[in-house]
């Protein structure tokens, strides 16, 4: 189960703004928010979650590049929309890099604990 961050539609799902921006969803633990209360067979695996996150980063980057290309070609695209999409792509990449760094750090910590 996921809980959207950002504006909600009356039906409870995340909605898209006029510029095509989408909200981000984060996993929510059932059972009073306690991770131990969840059956591990439920929900996506780490690999699925990580793959989905990387795909979203790639889609965000592609969207920013597409808007910049359309703006440069003279299509009717607002400059602020291009700048916002480019900034969103940069932030998504920064977040992915930090996530990777934390995963590598955790892996190294586990390896050092075993030695």
Helices and strands as residue ranges (DSSP letters): E 2-5, E 24-27, G 35-37, H 46-72, H 79-114
